[in-house]
Amino acid sequence: MLASYRPILSLLRGTAFLLAASGLHGLLLPLRGQVEGFSTASLGLMGTAWAGGFVTGCFFAPRIVRRAGHVRAFGAFAASGAIVALLTGLIIDEYVWILLRAFTGFTMAGAFMVIESWLNEKATNENRGTVFGLYMMVTYASIMGGQMIVAGGDVKSASLFMITGILFCLSLIPTAVSTASHPKPLQDVKLDVKGLYANSPVSAIACVLIGIANGAWGTLGAVYGARIGISTAEIALMMSLVVVAGAAMQLPAGRLSDKTDRRFVLAGAAFGAALFALLIFLFQPRSGIFVIVFTAAYGAFAYTLYSIAVAHANDHARAEDFVKVSGGLLLLYGFGTMIGPLLAAALMGWMRPEGLFLATAFAHLSLAGYTLLRISRRAPVPIGDRDAFKTQPADRSVTPEALRLDPRRKAEADS
């Protein structure tokens, strides 16, 4: 049995290094930018550039992979990530960093699509759930591990940039020496906004608004921590625990949504996220412990929303449309993450660091209000006609290709 998982475990090792590098670099840049005196607008644009590059990569990376092959394409993407990481350590300039972040987003999308398609090819109908679960565990653990490396280093030195480059290079080795057969060519990604809205207006609008909130936090959360004066180690722990708390809350929130109209759970979680965001905005905590506790509580609500929104959309969709619907929602989420950093940066520059949470509260309250409005317009799907809730991987590190790993997807032979 273990032998059947060896090719998958080799690919997961490469994924772990890749995600650790991405998590480390994503946290290091705003912290170093803050030290260098970069403007809040520039720091926000870095997040927008990354998201724009990532979404663009989802559309164009399949063409590169079809032309070059999986191994060579992955090598090019991972090597490009290492080059960009080292360049950001050599050239300390906010405008150069914005441009380089767009390249990073593109290369990460391409690398993730290669890994995810490879894992999907090696998974069977019998072990697809196990492979999907392993991928989720590696995703969360690696991102958190990469972020915590920052706590043990000096953001003012070049060493963390070098470590990032090393991690990118290490991600090449398991894939380069793997004897696993090459998967089928990647399929082109398509986005049908009209169809997604017709299938579920709540889910389509929700994914954009969730993207706005999560994009704002993911880009500028570290900047908020630095500006209120908590330590680098506390910032790294804060950023990690927000995502971990959301991951831990997905299952209980999802199980609750299985027993009632998912839209009530979606609206309730959005209100919960908005409540903690407004508490932080109003009371302006400065103690590291209090900040970590409040932001973790915020994350427990905010980072459950995406999975519930996707589950609600799939309740209305045909089983064979799972990849199409879920992939489209992921792209809508990506477009939201382009907007969020700009909105939050404007409020942080105009008001105070806690302006970040005013931006997220706006998105979450809009989501809750729109969801409650739609409850009165459309009847819920009967509980007996729904699939059971499934958790989703960390949304800033997966592409539509990952959705083919999900156990809810029908086998290709059946589609």
N, C-alpha and C positions, 0 to 999 in steps of 0.2 A: 504493500500500500504506500509506504514511504517513497518507494522508487518512482511511483506515478506522479508524485508532487515535486520531485527534484528539479525539473525544468522550471516549474512555477516558482519555487523557492529561489532559484538563481535570478530570475527576473525581479522578484520582490527585493532581493538585495540591491540590485541596481536602482530600483524605485526608492528604497530607503535613503541611499546616498543622494539621489536627485532631490528628493523632498527636503532632506536636511539642509542641503545647499540652498534651496529656494527659501526655506524658513529663516535661515541665518541671514541671507542677503536681504530679504524683505524687511527684517527688523533692524539690521545694521544701518541701512541707508537713511531712514528718517532720523535715527539717533545721531549719526555722524553729521547729517545735514543740519540738525538742530545745533550741534556744537559749532559748526562752521558759520552759523548765522544765516542760513538760507531762509528765504521768505516763506511764510505759511502757504501762499499761493503756489510757489514752486514745489513744496513738499506734497501738496495736494495733486498737482499736475503729474507727479511721478506715479501716483496711484492710478490716475486716469490713463496715463500712457501705458502702464503695465496691462491694465484691463483691455485697452484698445488693441494692444499687440496680441494679447491672448485670444480675444475673439477673432481677430484677423487670422491668427494662426490656425484656429479651428476650421476656417474656410479654405485656407491655401496649403496648409501642411500636407494634406492627403496627396496633393499633386507632386510634391517633392518626394514623398515616400514612394509613390508609384514609379517615379523616374529613377530614383537612386537605390531603392531597396531598403528594407527595414534596418539592417545593421549599419549600412553607410549613412543613412539618414539620421539614425539615432546618434551615431558618432558625431555627425556634423552639428546636431542640435546641442548635445552635451558639451562639445568643445567650444561652441559659440557661447554657451552659458559661462564657461570658465573664463573665456577671453573677456567677456563683458564684466564679469566680477572683478577681474584684475584691472581692467581699464578704469572702473569706478574708484579703485584704490589709488591709481596713478594720477587721474585727472579729477581734481576736486573742484567741480564747477556745476552749479545747479542746472544750467541749461543742457550741458552735456549729459548729466545724469538723467534728465527727463527723456532725452533721445535714447539713451542706452536702456532705460527701463522698458521702452516700447519693444526694443529688440529682445530683451529678456522675456517679456510676455509671449512674444511670437515663438521663441525657441522652446519655452516651457510647454506651450500648447503642442508643438510638434513632438517633443520628447514624450509627453504624457500619452499622446495618441498612439505612438509606436508601442510603448509598454502595455497600454490597455488593450490594444488589438492583439498583441502577442499573448497576453494572459487569457483573453477571450478564446483564442484559438486552442489553447491547451486545456481549457476547462471543458468538462463534459456536463451533460444534464444532471448526472448523479452528484458531481462535486462542485457545481457552479456556485451554490450557496456558500460552501466552505471557502472557495477561492475569493468570492466577493467579500466575505467577512475578513479574511486575511488581508486583502487589499485595504480595507477600511482601517484595520488595526495598524498596519504599516504606515498608512497616510497620517493618521493622527499622531502616532508615536514619533514619527520622523520629523514632522513639522515642529512639534513641541521640543524634540531633542535639538534641532537646529537652532531654534530660538533661545534655548537655555545655554547654548555655547556662548552667546553674547554676554551672559552673566559672568563668565569666567575670563573674559578678555577685556581689552582696552579699546573702546570705540574710536579713540583718537589716533591709534596706531594703524599700520597697514597689515598687521598680522591676521585680523579677522577676514580681510579681503582675500588674503592668501589661503586661509583655511577654506573659504567658500570655493575658490578655484580648485583646491585639492579634492573637495567633496564632489564637485562636478566631474572631475577626471575619474574619480573612483567609481562613479556610476557607469562609466564606460566598460569597465572590466568584466562584470558578470555577463553583460549582453554580448560583448565581443568574443568571449570564449565559450558561450553557450552552444550546445549541440542541438538545441531545439529547432525544429523545422520552422521555416519562415511562414508567417501567417498569410492569409489572403490580402490582396491590396486593400488599402483603406477606402471606404466609401465617402463620397463627397457629402459635406454637411449642408443641409438646406434649412431655411427658416420660413415658416408660413405663419406670419403674425395674425392674419385674418382667421385662419383655421384654429389657431391656438385660442384666440379670444372667443370664437364661436363655441369651442369645446367647453371652455371654462373661463368666463370673464374674471372671476375672482382670482384664479391661479395666475392668469396672464398679468394682470395688474399687480398682484402680490409679488411676483418674482422680480419685477422691475423695482418696486418699493423696497423689498428685502435687499436687493442688490445695492440700492442707494445707501441704506443703513449700514450694511456689512462692509461695503466698499469704503465708506467714511471711516468706520472703526478700524478696519484692517490696515488702512494707509496712515491714519493720523492718531491712532491710539497711543503709539509709542511717543509721539510728539507731545500729546497731552500729558503723559506721565513725566516726561523730561521737564516740561514747563511748570508743573506744579511741584517739582523738586524731589520726587521719590528716586531711589537709587536705580542703577541700571539692572541689577539683579531683580529688584521688585518689578521693574517694567517688563522684563522677560517673563517673569512668573505671571504677571497680570495678563499679558497677551496670550500666553499659553492656556491659562485657566479659563479664560472666556470661551475659547473653542472647546476645551475639554468639558466644561460645564454644559455647554450646548449639546455635545455628543452624548453625555450621560442622561440628559433630559429628553432626548429624542424618543427613546423607547416608552417611558411612562406617558408622555404626551401623545404619542402615536397610538398606544393602546386605548387611551381615553377617547381619542378621535374615532377608533373602531366601534365604539359603543354609542356614539351620538353623531349629530351633524358635525362634520369636520370643521365647518366654517365657524362654529361657536368656539372650538378649541383654537383655531387660527386667530380669531378676534381677541380671545382672552389672552393668548400668549403675546400678541402685539401690544395689548394694553399693559401687560406685565413689563415688557421691555421698555415701553414708554414711561411707565411709572418710575422704574429705577433710573432711567436716563434723566428724568426731571428731578429726582431726588439729588442726584449727583450735581446737576446744573444749579439747583437752588442752594444746597448746603455746602458745596465746594470743599469736600474732604481733602485734607492734606497729609494725613497719616497713611503710610504705605499699607498697613494692615486693613484699614477701613476702605481705602481705594480698591484694594484687591478683592475684598469681600463684596463690595457694591458692584464692581464691574463683573465679577463672576456671576452674581445674581442676574445682572443684566444679560450676560451671555447665555445663561440657562434658558431664558425666554427667547432672546433674539435668534439664537442659532438652532432653535427647533422649528422655526417658521418655514424654512425652505422645504424641508421634508414633508411637512403637513400640506403645503401648497401643491407639491408634486403629487402626493397621494390623492388629494381631492381632484386634481385634473385627470388622473388615471382612473378614478371612479367613473368618470363620464366618457372615457375613451374606450375604443375596442382593444382587446388584448393584443392584437397584432400591431397596434399603433403605439405601443409603449415607448419604443426607442424614439420614434418621431416626436411624440408629445413631450417626453421628458427631456430630449435633446434640445428641442425648441425652447422650452422653459429655461434650460440652463443658459442658452444664449441670451434670452431676455434678461436673466439675472446679470449676465456679463455686461449688457448695455447699462443696467442700473449702476454697476460698480464704476462705470466711467463718470457718472454724474455725482455720486456721493462725495468723493474727495473734494470736488470743486465747491459744492455747497458747504461742506463742513469747514474747509479752509477759509471761505469767505466769512463765516460766522465766528471762527476762532480769531481771525484777524481783526474783525470789527468789535468783538466783545471781549472774551477772555478764553482761556483754554477749554473751559466747560462748554463753549459754543459747539463743540463736537457733539455733545449729547443733545443739544437743542436740535441739531440737524437730524440725528437718528430718531428723536422723539417725533419730529414732524413726519418722517416717513412711516413710523409705526402707528401713529394716530391716524394718518390717512388710510393706512391699510385696514385698521380696525373699523373705521367708519365706513369705508367702501364695502367691506365684508358684511357688516350688519345690514347695509342697504340691500345687498344682493340676496340676503337670506329671505327678505320679504318678497323678492321677485321670482325665485326659483325654488322648487321643492328639492329636498335632499335626495340623494340616491339611497334606496332602501339598503339597510345594513346587510341583508342577505345577498345583495348583488355586488358587494364590494370585495376587493382583495384585501387581505390583512395588511396593515401598515408595515412598511420596511424602512429602516433607517437609510440615510444617504451618506456617501463619502463627503469629506470636507470640500465645500463647494468652490474654493479658490484653487483647487489643485486637481480637478478632473475635467475631462472633455466629454462631448457626446459619445465618444467611443467607449468610455467606461460603462455606459448604460447597457451595452451589450453583454456585460458581465452579470448584470442584475438577474437574480433567479426568476423575476417576473417576466422576463423576456422569453418569448417563445423560441424554441430551437429553430435554426434556419431551415431545417428539413420540413418543419410544420408550417412555415410562413409562406 
